[in-house]
């Protein structure tokens, strides 16, 4: 079955679930226990079809990458070669020495090449090309990173100037003196918090030339670090880690508070319009899957469901015609929680300190025939313009 056929099947499954929901609601607008179980099964089919569509889309992307040519044909007159050699951690010599060191080959001969990339804690900075691969992998593992603005810093701290108060014009009489009205500026400081993980690999696998060590480390590094990053970008308290968008201090502004224990259309609409129009143009919902489940049952004032499945390639599912992303770290819709964030998340800035570090541990796991690796990076993240993101708070 093709992806388009799956999309159409999911749309029909949602129509069935929606029609069942409409027909079984009683006068108070709720389902009986038995009907609720039936609806949950119908909704589960919609969710599972959505996951299968994403898997097939990812598979198509991988296959397209595999079919790409490994070299480019010469179509014109050969140009003069680029004789500007790459230096430092971008050089081919450094990359070769780095991976030889990781595999512990010719260790005595590669010290000089690696000195250019030694970090302050005894590890080695990963080569430039590999770092790009790590960054790309972190994008895939972290649902929030693609929404944010990424910058790279060469030092520990980065201060971002922001306008805290804007000047304004005034009506004037003829020959009246101008009134000075300056913008007021402040600063948001982005630090460099360290996040790391330890990886163990068997000596046999490490010495197997067929084993793609860079890809494995990139994938595992991304899975572990990406998960911790996503958690911090959403609910981090800013103490030794980034400040999350749902944080009480430094997070998004409260745009709406539910009137009761459940989220209603009026609550979602109030949150939607609490965000200024310029930000709504690129706004995205960020929420937990449990919250999406609750919103699938919500209708607007015209009797239309506010959650709509996509039936076209490249078009995401929407809530009130705006796309959404889900994360297990977004708070669940329980009393007192901030259940939904809505805004332009390009105003959340992620500062990656240049140079990720990888350190080899030869002796610690030697008795088990394993070699350990310590991988780390320094990163911070903050919402630099709080009014660009609004959150919905559940009634306590």
Buried (B, 14 or more C-beta within 10 A) or exposed (E): EEBEEBBEBBBBBBEEBBEBBEEBBEEEEEBEEEBEEBBEEBBEBBBEBBEBBEEBBEEEEEEEEEEEEEEEEEEEEEEEEEEEEBEEBEBEBBBBBBBBBBBEEEBEEBEEBBEBBEBEEEBBBBBBBBBEBBBEBBBBBBBBBEBBEBEEBEEEEBEBEBEEEEEEEEEEEEEEEEEEEEEEEEEBEBBBBEBBBBBEBBBEEBEEEEBEBBEEBBBBBBBBBBBBBBBBBBBBBBEEBBBBBBBEEBBBBEBBBBEEEBBEBBBBBBBBEBBEEEBBEBBBBBBBEBBBBBBBBBBEEEEEBBBBBBBEEEEEBBBBEBBBBBBEBBBBBEEEBBBBBBBBBBBBBBBBBBBBBBBBBEEEBEEEEBBBBBBBBBBBBBBBBBBBBBBBBBEE
